[in-house]
Amino acid sequence: MITLRKLLKLSRKTRLRKAARLLQSFEMDLARGKKPDQVYLKGLVELSRQDLKADGILTEDLGRIGEIPGDFNTPAALIRFCNNFRHILLSHLSAEPADWDLLHEETGAPDPLMRQIFPIRMFLEDVRSPFNVGAMFRTAESFGVKEILLSDGTADPRHPRAQRASMGCTQVVPWRRCSLGELEESGSPIFALELGGSDISIFPFPRSGTVIIGSEELGVSPEALALADSGNGRVTIPLRGSKGSLNVSVASGILLFKWCQSLSK
């Protein structure tokens, strides 16, 4: 751990970035039941307060989180203080919200060994936005998707925006490029998420298989729909709003929740 003396030799912006990462490590230690170095943590917080004030941060922003808890034997209160203070630092540094999530305590990424994996796949057909692709990877990881298949027109999961949105899940969920022909030859049950299908509340989800999810603008292609209709059909999320559509990553999250729910019965 860098000493406070060495921190003082860094530029103010670099010092604040380092302080945010140190506070994150304190949160992780506290969550594991490890008590922090009280003198160091208090010194780090005071140094960061001075830097924030020097940069013109309003005193009310600092006052909102109060002083560091005096009783270091109450981890919950100390974790919340460190978390709140860290977010003030990150906000001041214009760090993106995707960078604020707690990292895995050792690797800084999700742990593949902790996943419950279902025999289900997603085929992303021409999903153009890297943000959407990254978000869908994050959702897929959360619901135990075995593999994500990508059409040639789908954004690359290695794109920086996809990486940020996925929060490391592009390194956890296996993925590969795949054509409709290869999908058809796989012999896996296939269905599509698209309008004009069975209501998601009554759709008979297969115990294993692949769901086709189409592009943000055009939905599932006629060729992919024909493949789905010759297989397990299509599922539809009923909507009540005037717009009549959902963001593709949101829709995929709803579908995966219902699919995994059916597999857990």
NUSETI-200635 format. One record per residue (C-alpha): residue number from 0; residue in three letters; x, y, z. Coordinates in steps of 0.02 Angstrom, whole numbers, plus 50000, padded with zeros to 5 digits. Layout:
residues N
   num   residuo       X       Y       Z
   NUM       ALA       X       Y       Z
...
This chain:
residues 265
   num   residuo       X       Y       Z
     0       MET   50000   50000   50000
     1       ILE   50069   50170   49952
     2       THR   50116   50279   50099
     3       LEU   50033   50445   50132
     4       ARG   50202   50528   50110
     5       LYS   50215   50457   49933
     6       LEU   50036   50506   49897
     7       LEU   50081   50686   49933
     8       LYS   50211   50681   49794
     9       LEU   50079   50637   49663
    10       SER   49980   50764   49564
    11       ARG   49813   50807   49643
    12       LYS   49710   50717   49511
    13       THR   49818   50561   49516
    14       ARG   49812   50565   49705
    15       LEU   49622   50571   49705
    16       ARG   49613   50425   49583
    17       LYS   49729   50325   49693
    18       ALA   49628   50371   49847
    19       ALA   49469   50307   49764
    20       ARG   49551   50140   49729
    21       LEU   49619   50130   49907
    22       LEU   49447   50164   49978
    23       GLN   49380   50024   49869
    24       SER   49509   49905   49942
    25       PHE   49458   49958   50118
    26       GLU   49277   49918   50075
    27       MET   49328   49744   50017
    28       ASP   49433   49713   50172
    29       LEU   49293   49767   50286
    30       ALA   49169   49655   50194
    31       ARG   49289   49509   50228
    32       GLY   49298   49553   50412
    33       LYS   49472   49630   50406
    34       LYS   49497   49787   50509
    35       PRO   49585   49931   50419
    36       ASP   49733   50033   50476
    37       GLN   49640   50171   50568
    38       VAL   49780   50298   50561
    39       TYR   49807   50271   50375
    40       LEU   49622   50278   50330
    41       LYS   49594   50437   50430
    42       GLY   49747   50515   50350
    43       LEU   49689   50465   50176
    44       VAL   49516   50538   50203
    45       GLU   49584   50701   50272
    46       LEU   49708   50719   50129
    47       SER   49569   50687   50002
    48       ARG   49456   50813   50087
    49       GLN   49591   50945   50071
    50       ASP   49614   50903   49887
    51       LEU   49428   50912   49853
    52       LYS   49412   51080   49940
    53       ALA   49562   51145   49844
    54       ASP   49472   51095   49684
    55       GLY   49319   51194   49737
    56       ILE   49205   51052   49792
    57       LEU   49060   51125   49890
    58       THR   49070   51097   50076
    59       GLU   48889   51035   50075
    60       ASP   48943   50890   49963
    61       LEU   49075   50840   50089
    62       GLY   48962   50875   50236
    63       ARG   48827   50761   50169
    64       ILE   48926   50605   50211
    65       GLY   48981   50671   50380
    66       GLU   49140   50624   50471
    67       ILE   49224   50456   50468
    68       PRO   49144   50342   50600
    69       GLY   49242   50347   50761
    70       ASP   49201   50168   50805
    71       PHE   49300   50058   50687
    72       ASN   49215   49905   50760
    73       THR   49056   49940   50660
    74       PRO   49104   49881   50485
    75       ALA   48935   49920   50405
    76       ALA   48945   50105   50447
    77       LEU   49126   50116   50393
    78       ILE   49092   50026   50228
    79       ARG   48952   50149   50190
    80       PHE   49062   50297   50233
    81       CYS   49204   50235   50121
    82       ASN   49081   50198   49982
    83       ASN   48999   50370   49991
    84       PHE   49165   50459   49999
    85       ARG   49233   50356   49853
    86       HIS   49084   50403   49747
    87       ILE   49114   50587   49781
    88       LEU   49293   50565   49723
    89       LEU   49241   50473   49565
    90       SER   49105   50599   49526
    91       HIS   49231   50739   49542
    92       LEU   49350   50645   49428
    93       SER   49210   50618   49300
    94       ALA   49230   50430   49313
    95       GLU   49095   50335   49222
    96       PRO   48965   50245   49328
    97       ALA   49016   50078   49251
    98       ASP   49183   50101   49338
    99       TRP   49103   50118   49508
   100       ASP   49052   49937   49538
   101       LEU   49151   49840   49666
   102       LEU   49281   49731   49584
   103       HIS   49312   49549   49626
   104       GLU   49422   49550   49780
   105       GLU   49567   49461   49694
   106       THR   49549   49468   49505
   107       GLY   49452   49628   49479
   108       ALA   49326   49532   49372
   109       PRO   49179   49414   49399
   110       ASP   49227   49240   49456
   111       PRO   49180   49108   49325
   112       LEU   49185   48971   49456
   113       MET   49042   49053   49551
   114       ARG   48922   49042   49403
   115       GLN   48774   48926   49394
   116       ILE   48767   48883   49210
   117       PHE   48610   48831   49116
   118       PRO   48613   48744   48945
   119       ILE   48550   48900   48858
   120       ARG   48624   49013   48725
   121       MET   48589   49183   48651
   122       PHE   48610   49222   48467
   123       LEU   48632   49410   48444
   124       GLU   48585   49453   48266
   125       ASP   48654   49620   48207
   126       VAL   48649   49705   48377
   127       ARG   48746   49860   48326
   128       SER   48775   49956   48488
   129       PRO   48930   49905   48588
   130       PHE   48841   49968   48744
   131       ASN   48695   49851   48712
   132       VAL   48811   49705   48678
   133       GLY   48905   49738   48840
   134       ALA   48744   49754   48939
   135       MET   48680   49591   48867
   136       PHE   48840   49503   48917
   137       ARG   48820   49567   49093
   138       THR   48640   49506   49099
   139       ALA   48687   49339   49021
   140       GLU   48820   49313   49154
   141       SER   48695   49351   49291
   142       PHE   48570   49221   49227
   143       GLY   48692   49081   49190
   144       VAL   48694   49085   48999
   145       LYS   48813   48952   48935
   146       GLU   48869   49042   48777
   147       ILE   48832   49195   48670
   148       LEU   48832   49177   48481
   149       LEU   48859   49332   48374
   150       SER   48813   49366   48194
   151       ASP   48944   49451   48086
   152       GLY   48846   49614   48101
   153       THR   48846   49618   48291
   154       ALA   48964   49738   48379
   155       ASP   49128   49665   48443
   156       PRO   49124   49623   48631
   157       ARG   49304   49683   48638
   158       HIS   49252   49861   48593
   159       PRO   49295   49979   48738
   160       ARG   49112   50029   48759
   161       ALA   49057   49848   48766
   162       GLN   49195   49812   48892
   163       ARG   49138   49953   49005
   164       ALA   48955   49904   48997
   165       SER   48991   49720   49028
   166       MET   49091   49750   49187
   167       GLY   49210   49609   49143
   168       CYS   49076   49486   49089
   169       THR   49142   49475   48911
   170       GLN   49289   49382   48989
   171       VAL   49174   49265   49084
   172       VAL   49035   49214   48963
   173       PRO   49104   49114   48815
   174       TRP   49063   49189   48645
   175       ARG   49097   49160   48461
   176       ARG   49040   49215   48290
   177       CYS   48906   49106   48214
   178       SER   48800   49104   48056
   179       LEU   48616   49059   48044
   180       GLY   48667   48906   47945
   181       GLU   48780   48847   48085
   182       LEU   48642   48881   48211
   183       GLU   48520   48777   48110
   184       GLU   48644   48634   48093
   185       SER   48673   48630   48282
   186       GLY   48508   48539   48308
   187       SER   48475   48645   48463
   188       PRO   48296   48700   48502
   189       ILE   48279   48876   48431
   190       PHE   48156   49016   48464
   191       ALA   48153   49204   48438
   192       LEU   48112   49354   48545
   193       GLU   47998   49453   48429
   194       LEU   47825   49527   48407
   195       GLY   47680   49414   48359
   196       GLY   47729   49268   48468
   197       SER   47664   49182   48624
   198       ASP   47648   49288   48780
   199       ILE   47806   49267   48885
   200       SER   47700   49219   49035
   201       ILE   47637   49061   48947
   202       PHE   47777   49024   48823
   203       PRO   47842   48845   48841
   204       PHE   48028   48878   48863
   205       PRO   48138   48731   48813
   206       ARG   48249   48649   48942
   207       SER   48396   48693   48832
   208       GLY   48416   48789   48671
   209       THR   48454   48955   48588
   210       VAL   48354   49117   48583
   211       ILE   48376   49233   48435
   212       ILE   48376   49418   48480
   213       GLY   48373   49541   48335
   214       SER   48443   49713   48300
   215       GLU   48391   49872   48387
   216       GLU   48316   49946   48228
   217       LEU   48248   49801   48126
   218       GLY   48220   49661   48250
   219       VAL   48245   49480   48200
   220       SER   48275   49454   48014
   221       PRO   48147   49358   47908
   222       GLU   48273   49218   47884
   223       ALA   48302   49200   48071
   224       LEU   48115   49210   48106
   225       ALA   48084   49071   47981
   226       LEU   48213   48965   48072
   227       ALA   48130   49001   48240
   228       ASP   47954   48971   48174
   229       SER   48008   48802   48109
   230       GLY   48075   48762   48281
   231       ASN   48006   48820   48448
   232       GLY   47924   48978   48382
   233       ARG   47933   49153   48451
   234       VAL   47902   49233   48619
   235       THR   47834   49408   48647
   236       ILE   47841   49526   48795
   237       PRO   47671   49612   48810
   238       LEU   47687   49801   48828
   239       ARG   47567   49933   48891
   240       GLY   47655   50094   48842
   241       SER   47622   50205   48692
   242       LYS   47795   50175   48618
   243       GLY   47770   49988   48610
   244       SER   47954   49939   48617
   245       LEU   48094   49903   48739
   246       ASN   48281   49925   48730
   247       VAL   48353   49761   48666
   248       SER   48461   49734   48820
   249       VAL   48313   49765   48936
   250       ALA   48203   49646   48836
   251       SER   48337   49511   48841
   252       GLY   48349   49530   49029
   253       ILE   48162   49502   49050
   254       LEU   48170   49349   48937
   255       LEU   48319   49272   49027
   256       PHE   48235   49296   49195
   257       LYS   48080   49204   49137
   258       TRP   48180   49067   49050
   259       CYS   48289   49033   49201
   260       GLN   48136   49039   49312
   261       SER   48058   48900   49208
   262       LEU   48218   48797   49219
   263       SER   48220   48810   49409
   264       LYS   48049   48727   49428
